[in-house]
Amino acid sequence: MAFLTWIHWLAILHIVPYGWANSTNCDFDKRCRCSLRNDFLNVDCSNSGKIAVPTVPTNVYTFNVSHNDILLIRNGTFKNLSYLVTLDLSSNRLKTIEPDAFIGLHSLKQFILQNNKLRYHHAVFPTNIFRPVVSLQSLNVQNNSLKYDHTFPDDIISDILTLESLYVDAIFVTRVLSFGKGYSLLKKMTKLFLGNCLLNEINRNTFVNLPYLEHLQISRCSIRVYNPSALQNLFRMKILNLSYNKLDFNGFSNLVEDTENMKFLETLILTNTFSTQMNLPKLLFYYLDATNIRELYINENFFVNATPEVEHIERLPDTLQYLDFSNNKLIDCRFDMPTLKKINMQYNLLGNFLASESYAPMFENDTSYLLETVDLSFNQMHTLKWSVFNNQLKLRIINLSNNFLSDISQLTKLEMLDLSNNNITSISNMQAKEAISNFSMKSAFKVDLSNNLFECVCKETVFLRWILKHVTVFHYIDRYTCKLDSGKVVNRNFVHNVEQVIEGCRDYTILVVCISLVLCLAIVTVVAGLIYRYRWKLRYMYYMTKSKWYRHKPPGTEGQYRYDAFLSYSDNKQNFIVKECIPKLEVERNLKLCIHQRDFIPGEEITVNITSAIRDSKKTICIITRAFLDSFYCNFEFNMARMENIYHR
């Protein structure tokens, strides 16, 4: 990111010299604008229809004559401009420069000649033409030459010993580009930018005469072949931009090996550099670990797997702070990144990977990781582990927007959680709610849930109340969209709509409670009636169960009847029973009877004795008399049911 910012300001310096903000029409030429600064003039004659360089005062400091129709620069045009520091002649129709045209420009530091029709040969740039510019630091001659197999002649540029930055074209179709030996004299030239560029390949001779380069941009050159050791002599390289080329995997591997010699490399830009689908070379970070790499751009390529095929998770270089993997085809990206501060992985296919994996530190209690910003937008995520960034304590911004999340920690410095443009209808995950609630205690923390369709219905009142409780946390909350129970979608006044839904659900809740109480009362009434209706059967079942589990039985009697019959009678007929029934049945018929005066267990409840006698006897004989009916009236239904069960055996 720092590199892109630097390029932005560099472009501004090349195009817009300072001092135009308070400019007025110049006295010497009303079509030009002038501004005075410390007794020096900044003159802007751009877009003024000039066909020749106008004559200006001697105290001009910056001179902009771009976007005109100038065809020729004559000898002595600038001979009186000894204070001139910046000269911009870009976007004219220049074809010819006379040999002594630059005399007098001994203070010139920045010279811009881009976007003209200047051919790179001696007829246009005579030998020694640059000798007067003894202070020149930056020369831009890009977008001029269309001649194949040529770049700016080394015998012409070799006179500019103070040159630091060169912007030049290079179109080589039939042979390999090689900057001539004259470039080796430019020991201060640390920056080279190729503009109108077409290269099929580069090899070890391409930059052999530029060993002092620290910043090299050879982007948009259609490079297909990167031969081994093509950049191996660029030991001082700090910023390397090879974006928008067409390298294959072999070329990438050769480039990776060359980086091992670039001990000072800080920024490597490989945006849209590779033309085929591939996995990340497994030794990429091994070689980069020998450099001072801080920013790495591998975006807009066709990488599928960024996880090296090694047994352990590979550790990113300790110096790396920014990693851009955006706009690839990644389905797997797994690294240990203790020093990384920002990572951009938007527009990939990491949905399945992130559903089960996390970027938490390797060791659970390690709190030294430096990650601050993560962009995982546009990754086709349907689910996400809430602990995906656990223990990344310095994490401030997480962008999860434009996914398919339907629901969503230890991130103490989190400031922005972007969940916009997903499929979130509510947040039911308690861990997520607790984390957001904890973050809400910090005034800086914000959650963006815009462009989701929330269900504003009674079943989500818990979630809706939670939102209202933390309303200050949600970014652009009034723009949130609500889907009501009727199916109507409302996209304005979210807070007001939620309050109305909660109020309506409160009345509905009271109605539900009342109906529930009535139903409960009805059920209790029905159950009580059934219990009363079948109270004797229930009592019988109770005593039978109690007798079964608590009555003592002699060992070995389970499954046998102790008596042939249980004789039930009233005490008023005791003489009849003792003198007539018992002798006839027990003596004459040899039956064993259960008689309550004789066989009931003393101290046991009468009901227990009766039910036990019925159960232990094959038959039950009832002597029915008026006294018997009076005595057993309350237990009649009870005994009849038991007898019926016994007779049906």
KOLKOL-727946 format. One record per residue (C-alpha): x, y, z; residue in one letter. Coordinates in steps of 0.02 Angstrom, whole numbers, plus 50000, padded with zeros to 5 digits. Example, Ala and Ser with C-alpha at 12.3 -4.5 7.8 and 13.67 -1.06 7.14 Angstrom:
50615; 49775; 50390; a
50684; 49947; 50357; s
END
This chain:
50000; 50000; 50000; m
50142; 50119; 50038; a
50213; 50085; 49867; f
50051; 50133; 49779; l
50040; 50293; 49881; t
50218; 50335; 49833; w
50179; 50309; 49648; i
50026; 50421; 49664; h
50126; 50566; 49731; w
50264; 50537; 49605; l
50137; 50554; 49464; a
50074; 50717; 49538; i
50250; 50787; 49544; l
50275; 50742; 49361; h
50113; 50819; 49300; i
50067; 50962; 49417; v
50211; 51072; 49476; p
50174; 51157; 49639; y
50115; 51336; 49651; g
49964; 51341; 49534; w
49834; 51359; 49671; a
49853; 51548; 49683; n
49902; 51580; 49502; s
49851; 51728; 49393; t
49874; 51770; 49210; n
50054; 51811; 49170; c
50100; 51988; 49119; d
50211; 51926; 48978; f
50079; 51808; 48906; d
49897; 51814; 48956; k
49872; 51634; 48900; r
49991; 51574; 49034; c
49964; 51570; 49222; r
50094; 51626; 49346; c
50121; 51615; 49532; s
50261; 51692; 49631; l
50351; 51599; 49768; r
50505; 51664; 49857; n
50545; 51781; 49710; d
50534; 51635; 49588; f
50398; 51610; 49458; l
50298; 51454; 49425; n
50235; 51468; 49246; v
50096; 51360; 49174; d
50069; 51377; 48986; c
49986; 51206; 48965; s
49836; 51189; 48850; n
49864; 51363; 48779; s
49882; 51318; 48594; g
50068; 51357; 48585; k
50164; 51306; 48430; i
50332; 51360; 48502; a
50406; 51373; 48676; v
50362; 51549; 48738; p
50492; 51671; 48804; t
50479; 51689; 48993; v
50571; 51789; 49128; p
50737; 51726; 49194; t
50674; 51691; 49370; n
50562; 51548; 49316; v
50574; 51400; 49435; y
50449; 51278; 49358; t
50390; 51286; 49177; f
50243; 51185; 49111; n
50217; 51192; 48922; v
50127; 51025; 48908; s
49975; 50986; 48797; h
50017; 51107; 48657; n
50066; 51091; 48473; d
50254; 51120; 48483; i
50351; 51030; 48345; l
50529; 51092; 48371; l
50644; 51151; 48510; i
50771; 51272; 48439; r
50947; 51308; 48499; n
50956; 51425; 48647; g
50772; 51414; 48688; t
50811; 51401; 48875; f
50979; 51490; 48882; k
50922; 51621; 49009; n
50829; 51500; 49124; l
50971; 51462; 49243; s
50852; 51442; 49391; y
50735; 51323; 49305; l
50713; 51162; 49405; v
50562; 51077; 49322; t
50523; 51079; 49136; l
50369; 50991; 49067; d
50355; 50975; 48876; l
50245; 50821; 48878; s
50098; 50789; 48761; s
50156; 50900; 48619; n
50200; 50851; 48440; r
50388; 50863; 48461; l
50489; 50780; 48324; k
50653; 50876; 48325; t
50771; 50945; 48457; i
50918; 51050; 48397; e
51091; 51009; 48470; p
51106; 51162; 48584; d
50924; 51170; 48635; a
50961; 51131; 48819; f
51100; 51257; 48847; i
51070; 51358; 49005; g
50976; 51221; 49098; l
51116; 51184; 49222; h
50993; 51190; 49370; s
50862; 51078; 49289; l
50820; 50925; 49396; k
50659; 50860; 49318; q
50634; 50851; 49130; f
50471; 50780; 49058; i
50463; 50740; 48871; l
50336; 50599; 48871; q
50195; 50579; 48745; n
50282; 50659; 48596; n
50348; 50594; 48430; k
50532; 50588; 48474; l
50623; 50440; 48398; r
50762; 50359; 48498; y
50906; 50396; 48376; h
51041; 50525; 48349; h
50943; 50625; 48222; a
50822; 50676; 48359; v
50938; 50668; 48511; f
51108; 50726; 48448; p
51264; 50667; 48538; t
51307; 50774; 48692; n
51134; 50854; 48691; i
51116; 50820; 48878; f
51287; 50887; 48932; r
51217; 51057; 48987; p
51093; 50977; 49110; v
51224; 50941; 49241; v
51098; 50931; 49384; s
50965; 50826; 49301; l
50894; 50692; 49416; q
50736; 50634; 49326; s
50710; 50611; 49138; l
50546; 50552; 49063; n
50548; 50507; 48878; v
50410; 50376; 48884; q
50279; 50349; 48749; n
50386; 50418; 48609; n
50479; 50289; 48510; s
50386; 50158; 48409; l
50542; 50088; 48329; k
50566; 49903; 48362; y
50719; 49829; 48448; d
50777; 49997; 48517; h
50782; 50085; 48682; t
50858; 50252; 48728; f
51038; 50258; 48660; p
51165; 50229; 48799; d
51298; 50344; 48720; d
51175; 50491; 48731; i
51110; 50463; 48906; i
51279; 50422; 48979; s
51317; 50609; 48991; d
51187; 50631; 49128; i
51294; 50571; 49273; l
51176; 50645; 49402; t
51025; 50549; 49335; l
50927; 50454; 49467; e
50762; 50409; 49381; s
50732; 50362; 49199; l
50562; 50338; 49115; y
50590; 50258; 48946; v
50512; 50147; 48812; d
50573; 49974; 48761; a
50500; 49879; 48614; i
50597; 49720; 48574; f
50517; 49589; 48464; v
50654; 49498; 48368; t
50790; 49505; 48501; r
50811; 49519; 48689; v
50821; 49691; 48770; l
50992; 49739; 48835; s
51036; 49910; 48905; f
51204; 49961; 48831; g
51369; 49986; 48923; k
51344; 50173; 48931; g
51212; 50144; 49065; y
51345; 50072; 49179; s
51415; 50250; 49199; l
51253; 50308; 49280; l
51299; 50256; 49456; k
51165; 50365; 49534; k
51024; 50296; 49428; m
50921; 50192; 49550; t
50749; 50198; 49467; k
50699; 50132; 49295; l
50519; 50135; 49230; f
50475; 50057; 49062; l
50326; 50143; 48980; g
50283; 50091; 48802; n
50349; 49916; 48824; c
50347; 49753; 48726; l
50466; 49615; 48778; l
50452; 49431; 48738; n
50586; 49383; 48861; e
50722; 49446; 48977; i
50887; 49364; 49020; n
51043; 49395; 49123; r
51108; 49523; 48995; n
50952; 49633; 48999; t
50999; 49732; 49154; f
51181; 49683; 49174; v
51237; 49865; 49150; n
51116; 49931; 49280; l
51182; 49855; 49442; p
51136; 50008; 49546; y
50949; 49993; 49519; l
50840; 49998; 49675; e
50671; 50020; 49592; h
50626; 49929; 49430; l
50457; 49935; 49345; q
50437; 49824; 49192; i
50249; 49804; 49197; s
50132; 49784; 49047; r
50275; 49720; 48940; c
50197; 49553; 48887; s
50348; 49459; 48953; i
50325; 49274; 48922; r
50497; 49205; 48959; v
50594; 49243; 49116; y
50760; 49157; 49094; n
50862; 49096; 49243; p
50964; 49232; 49331; s
50882; 49372; 49231; a
50890; 49489; 49381; l
51023; 49405; 49485; q
51145; 49552; 49478; n
51020; 49678; 49548; l
51081; 49659; 49727; f
51019; 49830; 49781; r
50840; 49806; 49723; m
50708; 49873; 49843; k
50550; 49886; 49736; i
50518; 49765; 49592; l
50361; 49780; 49485; n
50330; 49641; 49358; l
50141; 49660; 49349; s
50033; 49630; 49195; y
50147; 49510; 49105; n
50123; 49330; 49046; k
50247; 49223; 49141; l
50225; 49036; 49160; d
50266; 48930; 49312; f
50448; 48907; 49260; n
50469; 49094; 49243; g
50394; 49119; 49414; f
50512; 48991; 49489; s
50662; 49077; 49407; n
50605; 49244; 49475; l
50584; 49172; 49650; v
50761; 49106; 49647; e
50829; 49276; 49593; d
50747; 49361; 49742; t
50864; 49269; 49859; e
51005; 49386; 49804; n
50900; 49543; 49832; m
50940; 49566; 50015; k
50862; 49740; 50019; f
50701; 49696; 49927; l
50553; 49779; 50015; e
50411; 49776; 49888; t
50372; 49643; 49757; l
50226; 49676; 49640; i
50163; 49528; 49537; l
49989; 49590; 49495; t
49917; 49495; 49345; n
50089; 49427; 49304; t
50047; 49245; 49268; f
49940; 49187; 49124; s
49897; 49010; 49181; t
49816; 48928; 49331; q
49944; 48866; 49457; m
49986; 48837; 49638; n
50102; 48951; 49732; l
50284; 48893; 49718; p
50325; 48806; 49880; k
50493; 48895; 49898; l
50427; 49071; 49872; l
50430; 49122; 50054; f
50588; 49023; 50086; y
50684; 49134; 49964; y
50594; 49292; 50017; l
50644; 49258; 50196; d
50821; 49305; 50143; a
50760; 49479; 50089; t
50689; 49628; 50182; n
50516; 49603; 50103; i
50379; 49713; 50178; r
50243; 49716; 50044; e
50197; 49575; 49926; l
50064; 49591; 49789; y
50013; 49427; 49705; i
49838; 49485; 49659; n
49738; 49463; 49497; e
49816; 49297; 49452; n
49754; 49118; 49439; f
49823; 49041; 49598; f
49717; 48899; 49666; v
49815; 48840; 49816; n
49926; 48952; 49920; a
49967; 48820; 50051; t
50140; 48745; 50021; p
50153; 48556; 50011; e
50251; 48536; 50172; v
50217; 48442; 50332; e
50203; 48598; 50440; h
50117; 48765; 50412; i
50243; 48881; 50331; e
50289; 49041; 50421; r
50287; 49203; 50321; l
50446; 49308; 50321; p
50466; 49405; 50483; d
50482; 49570; 50388; t
50321; 49549; 50285; l
50184; 49672; 50338; q
50063; 49677; 50190; y
50006; 49531; 50082; l
49885; 49549; 49936; d
49808; 49385; 49873; f
49650; 49466; 49803; s
49567; 49419; 49637; n
49634; 49241; 49626; n
49549; 49071; 49628; k
49611; 49021; 49800; l
49523; 48878; 49887; i
49657; 48854; 50019; d
49772; 48983; 50099; c
49859; 48931; 50258; r
50009; 49020; 50333; f
50079; 49065; 50501; d
50090; 49256; 50497; m
50155; 49327; 50661; p
50218; 49494; 50591; t
50089; 49524; 50453; l
49984; 49681; 50481; k
49868; 49682; 50330; k
49806; 49543; 50217; i
49689; 49562; 50068; n
49605; 49402; 50008; m
49447; 49471; 49928; q
49376; 49393; 49769; y
49432; 49214; 49802; n
49345; 49048; 49838; l
49392; 49025; 50020; l
49214; 48992; 50083; g
49235; 48806; 50117; n
49409; 48828; 50188; f
49357; 48962; 50313; l
49205; 48863; 50369; a
49320; 48748; 50467; s
49491; 48830; 50474; e
49555; 48982; 50567; s
49698; 49107; 50565; y
49725; 49100; 50752; a
49906; 49097; 50812; p
49997; 48930; 50807; m
50005; 48925; 50996; f
49846; 48959; 51093; e
49921; 49081; 51218; n
50029; 49176; 51093; d
49971; 49357; 51094; t
50116; 49433; 50998; s
50037; 49428; 50824; y
50022; 49598; 50736; l
49877; 49573; 50614; l
49770; 49731; 50603; e
49666; 49724; 50443; t
49586; 49577; 50351; v
49483; 49585; 50192; d
49385; 49425; 50154; l
49247; 49503; 50050; s
49179; 49414; 49895; f
49235; 49239; 49949; n
49071; 49142; 49933; q
49066; 49109; 50120; m
48906; 49030; 50186; h
48971; 48994; 50361; t
49119; 49056; 50460; l
49200; 48998; 50621; k
49179; 49142; 50743; w
49348; 49094; 50816; s
49434; 49115; 50647; v
49540; 49259; 50714; f
49550; 49213; 50897; n
49699; 49287; 50991; n
49736; 49408; 50849; q
49728; 49542; 50981; l
49781; 49689; 50872; k
49650; 49657; 50738; l
49553; 49818; 50702; r
49460; 49793; 50537; i
49377; 49635; 50467; i
49288; 49649; 50299; n
49168; 49503; 50271; l
49053; 49596; 50153; s
48976; 49525; 49993; n
48971; 49344; 50047; n
48826; 49225; 50081; f
48837; 49224; 50271; l
48670; 49193; 50354; s
48726; 49200; 50537; d
48875; 49244; 50617; i
49332; 49331; 51047; s
49464; 49394; 51101; q
49490; 49535; 50973; l
49519; 49676; 51094; t
49568; 49809; 50967; k
49438; 49775; 50835; l
49367; 49937; 50763; e
49268; 49886; 50609; m
49177; 49724; 50565; l
49106; 49736; 50390; d
48967; 49608; 50360; l
48873; 49706; 50229; s
48797; 49627; 50073; n
48771; 49454; 50147; n
48618; 49346; 50184; n
48609; 49382; 50370; i
48429; 49383; 50435; t
48476; 49376; 50620; s
48620; 49335; 50735; i
48582; 49183; 50841; s
48761; 49136; 50884; n
48780; 49180; 51068; m
48970; 49189; 51056; q
48955; 49316; 50916; a
48830; 49420; 51014; k
48937; 49418; 51170; e
49091; 49469; 51070; a
48999; 49615; 50987; i
48926; 49667; 51155; s
49100; 49669; 51230; n
49169; 49769; 51083; f
49027; 49894; 51102; s
49106; 49954; 51262; m
49237; 50036; 51151; k
49174; 50194; 51067; s
49275; 50161; 50909; a
49200; 49991; 50869; f
49074; 49979; 50725; k
48982; 49839; 50636; v
48917; 49863; 50459; d
48766; 49751; 50423; l
48696; 49855; 50281; s
48618; 49770; 50130; n
48561; 49619; 50230; n
48376; 49573; 50244; l
48330; 49558; 50428; f
48174; 49463; 50483; e
48076; 49588; 50587; c
47954; 49461; 50657; v
47899; 49408; 50831; c
48009; 49253; 50836; k
48162; 49367; 50819; e
48116; 49489; 50957; t
48266; 49434; 51063; v
48383; 49479; 50920; f
48290; 49641; 50882; l
48296; 49696; 51065; r
48482; 49658; 51065; w
48508; 49771; 50914; i
48414; 49914; 50996; l
48518; 49893; 51152; k
48678; 49913; 51049; h
48610; 50033; 50918; v
48766; 50145; 50922; t
48875; 49999; 50867; v
48791; 49971; 50700; f
48856; 50075; 50555; h
48720; 50160; 50448; y
48584; 50072; 50549; i
48444; 50180; 50480; d
48482; 50108; 50308; r
48459; 49927; 50364; y
48321; 49828; 50280; t
48175; 49747; 50373; c
48063; 49605; 50311; k
47898; 49610; 50407; l
47787; 49462; 50450; d
47672; 49511; 50306; s
47817; 49491; 50183; g
47834; 49678; 50155; k
48013; 49743; 50142; v
48052; 49911; 50223; v
48221; 49992; 50193; n
48204; 50153; 50292; r
48191; 50201; 50477; n
48252; 50032; 50536; f
48252; 50077; 50721; v
48073; 50143; 50714; h
48013; 49988; 50621; n
48096; 49872; 50747; v
48016; 49966; 50893; e
47845; 49947; 50813; q
47871; 49761; 50784; v
47924; 49735; 50966; i
47771; 49833; 51028; e
47654; 49729; 50920; g
47736; 49568; 50977; c
47708; 49618; 51160; r
47516; 49616; 51137; d
47530; 49454; 51042; y
47632; 49379; 51184; t
47496; 49423; 51312; i
47366; 49337; 51204; l
47474; 49182; 51187; v
47501; 49175; 51376; v
47314; 49188; 51411; c
47271; 49051; 51286; i
47408; 48941; 51359; s
47338; 48963; 51536; l
47162; 48917; 51479; v
47228; 48762; 51391; l
47326; 48711; 51545; c
47173; 48733; 51656; l
47067; 48629; 51537; a
47196; 48490; 51535; i
47207; 48491; 51726; v
47017; 48481; 51739; t
47005; 48334; 51618; v
47146; 48241; 51705; v
47067; 48270; 51877; a
46899; 48204; 51813; g
46979; 48047; 51743; l
47070; 48017; 51905; i
46908; 48034; 52003; y
46813; 47923; 51881; r
46940; 47782; 51894; y
46994; 47812; 52072; r
46956; 47635; 52130; w
47050; 47555; 51988; k
47195; 47667; 52023; l
47192; 47623; 52207; r
47183; 47440; 52162; y
47335; 47457; 52049; m
47425; 47549; 52187; y
47394; 47415; 52318; y
47435; 47276; 52197; m
47600; 47357; 52155; t
47638; 47391; 52337; k
47596; 47212; 52383; s
47701; 47144; 52243; k
47857; 47235; 52298; w
47839; 47237; 52487; y
47743; 47080; 52540; r
47853; 46940; 52606; h
47848; 46777; 52506; k
47923; 46614; 52558; p
48068; 46566; 52447; p
48027; 46458; 52298; g
47845; 46511; 52286; t
47860; 46631; 52140; e
47745; 46579; 51997; g
47639; 46459; 52110; q
47469; 46477; 52198; y
47473; 46454; 52386; r
47286; 46423; 52400; y
47156; 46338; 52296; d
47028; 46470; 52343; a
47006; 46629; 52444; f
46846; 46622; 52546; l
46770; 46794; 52576; s
46623; 46808; 52695; y
46543; 46914; 52832; s
46583; 46879; 53014; d
46396; 46858; 53046; n
46404; 46694; 52950; k
46561; 46631; 53036; q
46472; 46476; 53111; n
46412; 46425; 52939; f
46585; 46444; 52867; i
46679; 46358; 53007; v
46560; 46212; 53032; k
46498; 46178; 52856; e
46602; 46258; 52717; c
46778; 46231; 52780; i
46755; 46046; 52828; p
46672; 46004; 52663; k
46802; 46095; 52557; l
46963; 46063; 52651; e
46925; 45889; 52722; v
46812; 45808; 52595; e
46878; 45896; 52438; r
47058; 45913; 52499; n
47068; 46098; 52451; l
47174; 46227; 52537; k
47075; 46383; 52580; l
47130; 46559; 52627; c
47028; 46612; 52780; i
47055; 46788; 52842; h
47043; 46745; 53028; q
47172; 46610; 53003; r
47287; 46659; 52859; d
47292; 46851; 52851; f
47455; 46925; 52912; i
47430; 47015; 53077; p
47470; 47202; 53072; g
47454; 47215; 52883; e
47324; 47331; 52807; e
47160; 47242; 52770; i
47163; 47299; 52589; t
47337; 47229; 52565; v
47287; 47063; 52644; n
47134; 47050; 52533; i
47226; 47089; 52370; t
47366; 46969; 52417; s
47240; 46832; 52454; a
47154; 46856; 52287; i
47320; 46854; 52195; r
47386; 46699; 52286; d
47228; 46597; 52260; s
47170; 46504; 52106; k
46990; 46553; 52140; k
46895; 46679; 52246; t
46733; 46622; 52332; i
46619; 46757; 52398; c
46477; 46713; 52518; i
46352; 46848; 52475; i
46241; 46905; 52619; t
46167; 47070; 52672; r
46302; 47090; 52803; a
46435; 47050; 52672; f
46368; 47185; 52557; l
46365; 47312; 52696; d
46541; 47267; 52749; s
46621; 47270; 52578; f
46517; 47401; 52488; y
46661; 47523; 52466; c
46773; 47387; 52394; n
46645; 47300; 52285; f
46698; 47373; 52118; e
46878; 47350; 52166; f
46858; 47164; 52207; n
46749; 47127; 52056; m
46880; 47194; 51937; a
47012; 47088; 52019; r
46902; 46932; 52014; m
46866; 46960; 51831; e
47052; 46966; 51794; n
47080; 46808; 51893; i
46938; 46710; 51809; y
47004; 46755; 51637; h
47171; 46675; 51668; r
END
